Amino acid sequence: MGAVVSCIQSVLRTIGNVLMAIVNAIGAVCMAIINGIVALFDIIISCLTCGKAGGRRRRATTGGGMHTSRV
């Protein structure tokens, strides 16, 4: 009798794992779609504002890139 209960528990646990994997896959697909839409809007806004709206293209002007000349 104990073997039957153990088998049923294993089957139910496997079904639960499959359902959780499906939910995780749906969540990953939704996140990928949302990230794609956000990236698309970022590109459109960057094009419309000539790249001035995004913070990725700005260069730091404080001390970076200073070189001394060799004489």
C-alpha positions in Angstrom: 0.0 0.0 0.0 2.9 2.3 0.7 4.3 1.8 -2.7 1.1 2.9 -4.3 0.9 6.1 -2.3 4.6 6.8 -3.1 3.9 6.3 -6.8 0.9 8.7 -6.7 2.9 11.3 -4.8 5.6 11.1 -7.5 3.1 11.4 -10.3 1.5 14.5 -8.7 4.9 16.0 -7.9 5.9 15.5 -11.6 2.7 17.1 -12.8 3.3 20.1 -10.4 6.8 20.5 -11.8 5.6 20.4 -15.4 3.0 23.1 -14.6 5.6 25.3 -12.9 7.9 24.8 -15.9 5.0 25.9 -18.2 4.3 29.0 -16.1 8.0 29.9 -16.0 8.2 29.6 -19.8 5.2 31.8 -20.3 6.7 34.4 -17.9 10.0 34.3 -19.8 8.2 34.8 -23.1 6.3 37.7 -21.7 9.5 39.3 -20.4 11.2 38.8 -23.8 8.3 40.5 -25.6 8.2 43.4 -23.1 12.0 43.9 -23.3 11.7 43.9 -27.1 9.0 46.6 -27.0 11.0 48.7 -24.6 14.1 48.4 -26.8 12.0 49.4 -29.8 10.6 52.5 -28.1 14.2 53.3 -26.9 15.4 53.3 -30.5 12.5 55.3 -31.8 12.9 58.0 -29.0 16.6 58.0 -29.6 16.1 58.6 -33.3 13.5 61.4 -32.8 15.7 63.2 -30.3 19.0 62.7 -32.2 20.3 60.5 -29.3 20.1 63.2 -26.7 17.4 61.5 -24.6 19.3 58.3 -23.9 22.0 58.3 -21.2 24.0 55.6 -22.9 25.7 57.7 -25.6 27.0 60.5 -23.3 30.6 60.5 -22.6 32.0 61.5 -19.2 33.9 64.7 -19.3 35.4 64.6 -15.9 39.0 63.5 -16.1 38.5 60.6 -18.5 40.7 60.4 -21.6 43.3 63.0 -20.6 46.6 62.2 -22.1 50.0 63.8 -21.6 52.1 64.6 -24.6 55.6 63.1 -25.0 58.2 65.6 -26.0 
